[in-house]
């Protein structure tokens, strides 16, 4: 957020002295915390290092037109990718996989469509300690009245065999990640009239999901599954975008990191032994970060790779030094740019070995570099070494 310092200086004619008689400071909440954090690294407009130029990993067919969430299946080496297919809705949502030799194959297609919308919309996902895959089913673009869910894909002998609803009552379920026996889920919108821009994180124990479908409380009511909430602060250049909690990841110590899509606020959550909230700390935000979509922590280095959908960029937050740097940034991608592997509204990064794999969502929102949906539908890769 912006802030101003005004010094009123009054000059008295005929006198040699100048009296400074006051300072008026109008500080926003963001300004108050800015002095407590370290915002380092090159500015976002700096020229990227060509060694990190993205290359094309996959050119997807139309039936996989909006790649989003990803998670590596460590048992097989396959990278599972969610395709909600928002850009071309005639294609049902599916899960695909990138094999270790980079072939694109169908992973699972029999996803439960919501009975009210007729759509299955897989986004963020993670494998649970039970070996099953859990994904956020984002129904918000079709129905905002608490239709979003968590869906469990049952996996047997390394292969998906069925899917069923595990949690109900989200508005826009987005990111999903396990830590121990707890599933953490970002809820991007609460849509509370008296608290605009409210979003948050839920913690849902695996044991509760095993008992049956978990039903969340309506927004604004106390909910034992709600970990924490906060408010997005709309930025003028983002046309007042209020989308909040989006990407999430854990570092090697078990601390949780969450970023806002609408304003780039980037938080660290320290957790108690049972996974409940100990504290929340604002680490960074505008002007250095103004958009955080999906993110992934490389636990070998504890560096977090953030998909900056606004700037067609990958930002890197070093949890040890708290420095922010830009790994890569490019302009609005043409069809030729996309075919070469450049970023086009990157939404999710994930690491496989020394490859940073990046899904390009390509679904324009106000204030983003990406101005239009165009083909091809791509997944990019950046070599980290």
C-alpha positions as CSV (number, residue, x, y, z in Angstrom):
1,X,0.0,0.0,0.0
2,X,1.1,3.6,-0.6
3,X,1.8,6.0,2.1
4,X,2.9,9.7,2.2
5,X,5.1,12.0,4.3
6,X,4.3,15.7,4.2
7,X,6.5,18.3,5.8
8,X,5.1,21.8,6.0
9,X,7.9,24.3,5.9
10,X,7.2,27.9,6.8
11,X,9.7,30.5,5.7
12,X,9.8,33.8,7.6
13,X,10.9,36.6,5.4
14,X,13.7,38.7,6.9
15,X,15.0,35.8,9.0
16,X,17.8,33.4,8.2
17,X,16.4,30.4,10.0
18,X,14.0,27.9,8.6
19,X,11.6,26.3,11.0
20,X,10.2,22.9,10.3
21,X,6.9,22.9,12.1
22,X,5.3,19.5,11.6
23,X,5.1,16.2,9.9
24,X,1.9,14.6,8.9
25,X,2.1,10.9,8.2
26,X,-0.8,8.9,6.8
27,X,0.1,5.3,7.1
28,X,-1.8,2.2,6.0
29,X,-1.7,-1.1,7.8
30,X,0.7,-2.4,5.3
31,X,3.0,0.7,5.8
32,X,3.2,-0.1,9.5
33,X,4.6,-3.6,9.0
34,X,6.8,-2.7,6.0
35,X,9.5,-1.3,8.2
36,X,9.7,-4.6,10.1
37,X,10.4,-6.8,7.1
38,X,13.2,-7.0,4.6
39,X,12.3,-6.5,0.9
40,X,15.5,-7.2,-1.1
41,X,16.5,-8.5,-4.4
42,X,16.4,-6.9,-7.9
43,X,13.3,-5.1,-8.9
44,X,10.6,-6.9,-10.9
45,X,11.5,-5.1,-14.1
46,X,15.1,-6.3,-14.1
47,X,16.2,-8.2,-17.1
48,X,15.9,-12.0,-16.4
49,X,18.9,-14.3,-16.6
50,X,18.7,-16.1,-20.0
51,X,19.8,-19.4,-18.4
52,X,16.4,-19.5,-16.7
53,X,14.4,-18.9,-19.9
54,X,11.4,-21.3,-19.8
55,X,11.2,-24.0,-22.5
56,X,8.2,-25.9,-23.6
57,X,7.6,-29.1,-21.7
58,X,4.1,-30.0,-23.1
59,X,1.7,-28.7,-25.7
60,X,-1.7,-30.0,-24.5
61,X,-4.7,-30.9,-26.6
62,X,-7.9,-28.9,-26.3
63,X,-9.4,-31.4,-23.9
64,X,-6.7,-30.3,-21.4
65,X,-7.1,-26.6,-22.0
66,X,-6.6,-25.0,-18.5
67,X,-3.8,-26.8,-16.6
68,X,-3.7,-25.8,-12.9
69,X,-2.6,-27.7,-9.8
70,X,0.2,-30.3,-9.7
71,X,1.7,-32.8,-7.4
72,X,4.4,-35.4,-7.8
73,X,3.5,-39.0,-7.2
74,X,6.7,-40.2,-5.5
75,X,5.7,-43.8,-6.0
76,X,5.7,-43.6,-9.8
77,X,7.6,-40.4,-10.7
78,X,4.5,-39.1,-12.5
79,X,3.5,-35.5,-12.1
80,X,-0.2,-35.3,-11.7
81,X,-1.8,-32.2,-13.2
82,X,-5.4,-30.9,-12.7
83,X,-7.3,-29.6,-15.7
84,X,-10.5,-27.9,-14.7
85,X,-10.9,-26.7,-18.3
86,X,-12.5,-23.3,-17.5
87,X,-11.4,-21.9,-20.9
88,X,-13.3,-24.4,-23.0
89,X,-16.1,-25.7,-20.8
90,X,-17.3,-28.3,-23.3
91,X,-14.5,-30.5,-22.1
92,X,-15.0,-32.0,-18.7
93,X,-12.5,-31.6,-15.9
94,X,-9.8,-34.3,-15.8
95,X,-6.6,-35.3,-14.1
96,X,-3.6,-36.0,-16.4
97,X,0.0,-37.0,-15.7
98,X,3.4,-36.1,-17.0
99,X,5.4,-39.3,-17.0
100,X,9.1,-39.4,-16.1
101,X,9.9,-39.3,-19.8
102,X,7.6,-36.3,-20.3
103,X,4.7,-38.1,-22.0
104,X,1.2,-36.6,-21.4
105,X,-1.3,-39.3,-20.4
106,X,-4.7,-39.4,-18.8
107,X,-4.5,-40.1,-15.1
108,X,-8.2,-40.1,-14.1
109,X,-11.4,-38.9,-15.8
110,X,-14.2,-40.2,-13.7
111,X,-14.3,-37.1,-11.4
112,X,-17.6,-36.4,-9.5
113,X,-19.5,-33.6,-11.2
114,X,-21.4,-31.3,-8.8
115,X,-25.1,-32.1,-9.1
116,X,-26.0,-28.4,-9.2
117,X,-23.5,-27.2,-11.7
118,X,-22.7,-30.3,-13.8
119,X,-19.0,-29.6,-13.6
120,X,-15.9,-31.1,-12.0
121,X,-13.2,-28.5,-11.4
122,X,-10.0,-29.9,-10.0
123,X,-7.3,-27.4,-8.9
124,X,-4.8,-27.7,-6.0
125,X,-4.0,-31.2,-4.9
126,X,-1.9,-33.4,-2.7
127,X,-1.4,-37.0,-1.8
128,X,-2.4,-37.8,1.8
129,X,-0.6,-40.1,4.2
130,X,-3.3,-42.7,3.3
131,X,-1.9,-42.8,-0.2
132,X,-5.0,-41.2,-1.8
133,X,-5.1,-38.0,-3.8
134,X,-7.1,-35.1,-2.5
135,X,-8.0,-32.1,-4.7
136,X,-9.8,-28.8,-4.4
137,X,-12.9,-28.8,-6.5
138,X,-13.5,-25.2,-7.4
139,X,-17.1,-24.6,-8.3
140,X,-17.0,-20.8,-7.7
141,X,-17.0,-19.8,-11.4
142,X,-20.3,-21.7,-11.8
143,X,-22.0,-21.3,-8.4
144,X,-20.8,-19.1,-5.5
145,X,-23.2,-20.6,-2.9
146,X,-20.8,-22.9,-1.1
147,X,-20.6,-25.5,-3.8
148,X,-16.8,-26.0,-3.8
149,X,-15.5,-29.2,-2.2
150,X,-12.6,-31.4,-1.5
151,X,-12.6,-34.6,-3.5
152,X,-10.7,-37.8,-2.6
153,X,-9.3,-39.9,-5.5
154,X,-8.9,-43.4,-4.1
155,X,-5.6,-44.9,-5.2
156,X,-4.9,-48.7,-5.2
157,X,-1.6,-50.2,-6.1
158,X,-0.5,-46.8,-7.4
159,X,-3.5,-46.4,-9.7
160,X,-6.7,-44.3,-9.3
161,X,-9.8,-46.4,-9.0
162,X,-12.6,-44.1,-7.8
163,X,-13.4,-40.7,-6.5
164,X,-15.7,-39.3,-3.8
165,X,-16.5,-36.1,-2.0
166,X,-14.6,-35.7,1.3
167,X,-15.4,-32.1,2.4
168,X,-18.3,-29.7,1.5
169,X,-19.0,-26.1,2.1
170,X,-16.2,-24.1,0.4
171,X,-16.8,-21.1,-1.8
172,X,-13.6,-21.2,-3.8
173,X,-11.4,-24.1,-2.6
174,X,-8.0,-23.4,-4.2
175,X,-4.7,-24.8,-2.8
176,X,-4.5,-28.1,-0.9
177,X,-1.6,-29.6,0.9
178,X,-1.0,-32.1,3.7
179,X,1.3,-31.8,6.7
180,X,1.2,-34.9,8.7
181,X,-2.4,-36.0,9.1
182,X,-3.9,-32.6,8.4
183,X,-5.0,-31.3,5.1
184,X,-4.7,-27.5,4.7
185,X,-6.9,-25.8,2.1
186,X,-6.9,-22.1,1.0
187,X,-10.3,-20.5,0.6
188,X,-9.9,-17.6,-1.8
189,X,-13.2,-15.8,-1.1
190,X,-15.5,-15.5,1.9
191,X,-17.7,-12.9,0.2
192,X,-18.6,-11.2,3.5
193,X,-20.4,-7.9,3.0
194,X,-19.0,-6.3,6.2
195,X,-15.5,-7.7,5.7
196,X,-14.6,-7.3,2.0
197,X,-11.6,-9.3,0.7
198,X,-11.7,-11.8,3.5
199,X,-10.0,-15.1,2.8
200,X,-8.3,-17.8,4.8
201,X,-7.0,-21.3,5.4
202,X,-8.7,-24.4,6.8
203,X,-7.2,-27.4,8.6
204,X,-9.0,-30.6,8.2
205,X,-7.8,-33.7,10.0
206,X,-7.6,-36.9,7.9
207,X,-9.4,-38.8,10.7
208,X,-12.4,-36.6,10.3
209,X,-12.6,-37.2,6.6
210,X,-12.4,-40.9,7.2
211,X,-15.5,-40.7,9.3
212,X,-17.6,-39.3,6.5
213,X,-18.1,-36.1,4.5
214,X,-16.9,-33.1,6.5
215,X,-19.3,-30.2,6.3
216,X,-18.0,-26.7,6.9
217,X,-19.9,-23.9,8.6
218,X,-21.2,-20.9,6.5
219,X,-18.8,-18.1,6.3
220,X,-19.0,-15.7,9.2
221,X,-19.9,-18.4,11.7
222,X,-17.4,-20.1,14.1
223,X,-15.9,-23.2,12.5
224,X,-13.5,-25.5,14.3
225,X,-11.8,-26.3,10.9
226,X,-10.9,-22.6,10.2
227,X,-7.2,-22.0,10.9
228,X,-7.1,-18.2,10.2
229,X,-8.5,-15.4,8.2
230,X,-7.3,-11.9,6.9
231,X,-8.3,-9.3,4.3
232,X,-6.9,-8.6,0.9
233,X,-6.1,-4.9,0.4
234,X,-7.2,-4.0,-3.2
235,X,-4.5,-2.4,-5.4
236,X,-5.5,0.3,-7.9
237,X,-3.6,-1.2,-10.8
238,X,-5.3,-4.6,-10.2
239,X,-8.7,-3.0,-10.6
240,X,-9.7,-3.6,-7.0
241,X,-9.1,-7.4,-7.2
242,X,-10.2,-8.9,-3.9
243,X,-9.1,-12.5,-4.5
244,X,-7.2,-13.6,-1.4
245,X,-5.5,-16.9,-0.2
246,X,-4.3,-18.9,-3.1
247,X,-1.1,-20.9,-3.2
248,X,0.4,-22.6,-0.2
249,X,3.5,-24.6,0.6
250,X,5.5,-26.0,3.6
251,X,9.2,-25.5,4.2
252,X,11.5,-28.2,5.6
253,X,10.8,-27.1,9.2
254,X,7.1,-27.5,8.8
255,X,6.2,-23.8,8.6
256,X,3.3,-23.0,6.3
257,X,3.4,-20.2,3.7
258,X,0.4,-18.7,1.9
259,X,0.1,-15.9,-0.6
260,X,-2.7,-13.7,-1.8
261,X,-3.7,-13.6,-5.5
262,X,-5.1,-10.1,-5.4
263,X,-2.5,-8.1,-3.5
264,X,0.6,-10.2,-3.1
265,X,0.6,-10.4,0.7
266,X,2.8,-13.3,1.6
267,X,2.5,-14.9,5.0
268,X,4.3,-17.4,7.2
269,X,2.2,-19.5,9.6
270,X,4.0,-21.2,12.5
271,X,2.0,-24.2,13.7
272,X,1.6,-26.1,17.0
273,X,2.5,-29.8,17.2
274,X,-1.2,-30.7,16.5
275,X,-1.2,-28.5,13.4
276,X,-3.2,-25.6,14.8
277,X,-2.1,-22.0,14.5
278,X,0.6,-20.6,16.7
279,X,1.3,-17.4,14.9
280,X,1.0,-15.6,11.5
281,X,3.7,-13.2,10.1
282,X,3.5,-11.0,7.1
283,X,6.8,-11.5,5.2
284,X,6.3,-9.5,2.0
285,X,3.8,-7.8,-0.3
286,X,3.4,-4.8,-2.5
287,X,5.2,-3.2,-4.2
288,X,7.7,-6.1,-4.5
289,X,5.0,-8.8,-4.7
290,X,1.6,-8.0,-6.0
291,X,0.3,-11.4,-7.0
292,X,0.9,-14.9,-5.5
293,X,-0.7,-17.8,-7.3
294,X,0.6,-21.3,-6.7
295,X,3.9,-21.8,-5.0
296,X,6.3,-24.6,-4.2
297,X,9.1,-24.9,-1.6
298,X,12.3,-26.7,-2.6
299,X,13.0,-28.3,0.8
300,X,16.7,-28.9,-0.3
301,X,17.2,-25.1,-0.3
302,X,14.1,-23.8,1.5
303,X,13.6,-21.4,-1.5
304,X,9.9,-20.9,-2.4
305,X,9.1,-20.5,-6.1
306,X,6.0,-18.3,-6.5
307,X,3.9,-18.2,-9.7
308,X,3.3,-14.4,-10.2
309,X,0.3,-14.6,-12.5
310,X,0.1,-10.8,-12.9
311,X,3.6,-10.3,-14.3
312,X,4.0,-13.6,-16.2
313,X,6.9,-14.3,-13.7
314,X,8.3,-16.7,-11.3
315,X,9.4,-15.0,-8.1
316,X,11.7,-16.7,-5.5
317,X,11.5,-16.1,-1.8
318,X,14.5,-17.3,0.2
319,X,13.2,-18.3,3.6
320,X,16.6,-18.1,5.1
321,X,17.5,-14.5,4.0
322,X,14.0,-13.3,3.3
323,X,15.2,-12.0,0.0
324,X,12.9,-11.8,-3.1
325,X,14.3,-12.2,-6.6
326,X,12.8,-12.7,-10.0
327,X,13.8,-16.0,-11.7
328,X,12.0,-15.2,-14.9
329,X,9.6,-12.6,-16.3
330,X,8.2,-12.1,-19.8
331,X,5.6,-10.0,-21.5
332,X,2.1,-10.9,-22.7
333,X,2.8,-14.2,-24.5
334,X,1.8,-14.6,-28.1
335,X,1.0,-18.0,-29.7
336,X,4.6,-18.1,-30.9
337,X,5.9,-17.2,-27.4
338,X,3.8,-20.0,-25.8
339,X,4.9,-22.5,-28.4
340,X,8.5,-21.7,-27.4
341,X,7.6,-22.2,-23.7
342,X,7.3,-18.7,-22.3
343,X,5.0,-18.1,-19.4
344,X,1.4,-17.2,-20.0
345,X,-0.3,-16.5,-16.6
346,X,1.7,-19.1,-14.7
347,X,-0.5,-20.5,-11.9
348,X,1.4,-23.5,-10.4
349,X,5.1,-24.4,-10.1
350,X,6.4,-27.8,-8.9
351,X,9.8,-29.3,-8.7
352,X,10.8,-32.7,-10.2
353,X,14.6,-33.2,-9.7
354,X,16.2,-30.1,-11.0
355,X,13.3,-29.1,-13.2
356,X,10.8,-26.4,-12.2
357,X,7.6,-27.4,-14.0
358,X,5.1,-24.6,-14.5
359,X,1.4,-24.7,-15.6
360,X,0.1,-21.8,-17.6
361,X,-3.5,-21.1,-16.7
362,X,-4.1,-18.5,-19.5
363,X,-7.5,-17.3,-18.1
364,X,-7.2,-13.4,-18.0
365,X,-8.3,-11.4,-15.1
366,X,-8.2,-7.6,-14.7
367,X,-4.8,-6.1,-14.1
368,X,-2.7,-9.0,-15.5
369,X,-0.2,-8.9,-18.3
370,X,-2.1,-11.7,-20.0
371,X,-4.8,-10.0,-22.0
372,X,-6.4,-12.8,-23.9
373,X,-6.8,-16.6,-24.0
374,X,-4.9,-18.1,-26.8
375,X,-3.5,-21.4,-27.9
376,X,-1.5,-23.5,-27.5
377,X,-2.2,-24.8,-24.0
378,X,1.2,-25.3,-22.4
379,X,3.3,-26.5,-19.5
380,X,6.7,-24.9,-19.3
381,X,9.9,-26.0,-17.6
382,X,12.9,-24.1,-16.2
383,X,16.2,-25.8,-15.5
384,X,17.3,-24.8,-12.0
385,X,20.8,-26.2,-12.6
